[in-house]
Structures are given as structure tokens and as C-alpha cells.
Amino acid sequence: MRSNRKTSFAAVVALVVAACAPQAPGPLPAEELEKVKGLTQAFVQAFNAGDVNGLVATYADNAVVLPPGAELMRGADGIRQFFETGMAGPRGTLTVNTVETYGEGGLAYEVGTYSYSVTDAAGMTQTENGKYMVVLRKQADGSWKAVADTWNQDAPMMMPAAAPAPAEKK
């Protein structure tokens, strides 16, 4: 009888310990992933409207932006300056296609492709196609904000020409 009590007690203790152990966060529920995707759509709407304040509002205060061909931008002031400078010229239209969105706990990421078309003063339309990745963090108020954002175009990278082969000796 005593042995059964010890076994039962040990089983209860094991269950309590297992229940109290930290659990690994699982994937975000669908409604949270929709909030993440919604932030991307808010970014696109603000971008196409030339709304710099709307763009900056999609980023956390300590976010970093890693644009192609430019230095890293950190924080709201750096991000604001980047977009103000970039939007000083002709504005175009940005479209995005989300390829993957995933998150666990308070972090998520989104990967996708983009197309940006702009018509210059001469009436010539140029289109840039590329891909992006953004990392988002859930804020204390339950909203999601970008904490790291980068993108680059699909055009081939410029590579240095290969060195000529040494001449054969005769």
C-alpha cells in the first residue's frame, strides 16, 4: 500500500513539474499572422500615398532599415530621413506579393517579392522587381511593428571581370 502511495505521489510531482516547465512557443495563430500581413499593407498604402509619417509608424522606435546601396538606418529619425529623401523625386507605385509569413511568441517575419514602377519627367516608365524580408515584434499594446527591414532588386549583381588566364609558354 505504501509503495502505491509513493508511486502516486511521484507521478503527481512529475506532472506538476512538467506543467510548470517553460513551454516552447508554438506558431502564431492565424489572426496574429493576419495582423502581421496587415502591417505590410499599411506600409504599401503609406508608400504609395507618399505618407512618410505613415511609413515611419510601421516601424518600432529602435528599428533598423537596411536598404540596398545605402548605409544602415536606425531609429525613427534615420528611417524618416531616408524616406523623406527617397520620396523627394517622382513617386511611383509599389506592389508586394507575400510569399511566406511565420512567427512564434512575440516575433514574426515576412518574406515576399515587390514591384516598383515609376514614370519619370520624360514619360518613361521604369520598373524594379525584387524581394524583401521584414522582421516584426509584437508591441506591448498588441500591435506589430517592423524591427528590421531589408530588400534588394532582382537585377544581377555587378561582379568584377575574371582575370585573364596566364599566357601559355611556348
N, C-alpha and C positions, 0 to 999 in steps of 0.2 A: 504494500500500500504506500509506504514511504517512497519507494522508488518511482511510482507513478506520479506522486506529487512533485518530486524533483524534476522529472521529465516534463510535466505540465508547466511547472514554473520556468524551466529553461526555455521551453517553447514560447511562452508568453514574453519573456525577456527578449528573446531573439526577434519576435515580431515587433515589439516596441522599438528596439534599436533600429531595425530595418525601416520602420515607419518614420523615425526621426532623422535618418541619414539624408544628407542633401541629395536631391534628385537632379539628374541632368535635365536641362530644359529641352522640351520637345520642339518640333517645328511650330512656327506661329500658326494660329488658326486663320482660316480664310478671311475673316473680317479684318484682321490686322494686316494681312498681305494686301488687301484692297486699299487700306489707308496708305500703305507704302506706295502703291501704284498711283494713288490719288495725288501724292506729293509731286510725282513726276509730271502728271498732267497739269498741276498748278504751275510748275516751273515752265512748261511749254507755253501755257497761256500767257504768263507774265512775259516770257521772252518775246513771243510774237506781238505782244502789245507794247513792247519797249518799256515795260514797267520794272525799273531797276529795284524799287522798294519791294515789289512782289517777288522778284528773283532772290534778293537777299533774305527775305522772310522764309524761304525754303531751306535755309542753311542754319545749323546751330551756331551759336556765338563763337565757338572755337574751331569751326570747320576749316578744312583745307581744300583748296581747289588747285588741281594740277593740270593746267591747260597745255596743249601741245605748243611747242616753240616759245614758251614763256616760263618765267620763274614761278615757283610755288606761291600761292596767295593764301594768307592765313587770317582768319577772323573776319568779322562783318565789314570792317573798314577796307581791308585789302580786297575782299570779294566785290564790294560796292565799286571801288575804283576800277577794278578790272572790267566789270560790266558797263560802267559809265563810259569808259574809253572805247570799248568794243562797240557800243551802240551809238557812237557819235556819227558814224557814217551811214550809208544806206542800210535800211533794215530789210531782212528777208523773212522767210517762213521756215520754221523748224518743225519737223515731224519726227516722232520716235516710234519705234516698234520694240516693245518689251519682249525679250527672249526668255528671261528667267528672273524670278523673284523668290528669295528664300530668306528665312530668318529664324532665329531661336532666341528666346529670352528677350533682351532689350536691344538686339542688333539685327539688322537685315541688310541684304544687298540686292541690287537690281542690275542686270546686265541687259543691254539691248543695242539696237542699231539706230542711227539717225540719218536724216537727210536735211540739208540746209540749202535753200535756194535763195539767191539774191539777184536782183536786177540792178545793174549799175546805171550811172547817169546817161550812158550811151545807148541804153536799152538792151544791153546784152545780159542774158541770164546765165549765171554760173551756179552749179550745184555741187555741193560737197557731201559725200556719203562717208559714214564712219561708224564707229561703235563707242559705247560708253559703259562705265561702271560707276555706280554710286553706292556708298555705304551709309546707312542711316541708323540713328539711335533714337529709341523711344524717349521722349521727354517726360518730365515729372507730371505734366498736365495731360499725358496720354497721347499727345501728338507725336508725329515722326518728323525728324529734321535730318538733312544730309550732314554728315560729318567729314566725308571725303568724297571728292568728285573728280573724275578724270575722263577724258575722251581723246580720240585721235581719228584721223581720216584714213580711208581705205587706200588712198594712193600709195604706190610703192615707196618704200624708204629710199632715200638717196644713199647709195653705197659708193665708196671710193672705187675707182677703177683698179682692176687687178694689175699687179706689177708684171711687166713683160717677162717672159721666160728668158733665162740666160741664153746667149747665143752659143750654138754648138761649136766646139773647136774642131778644126779640120786638120 
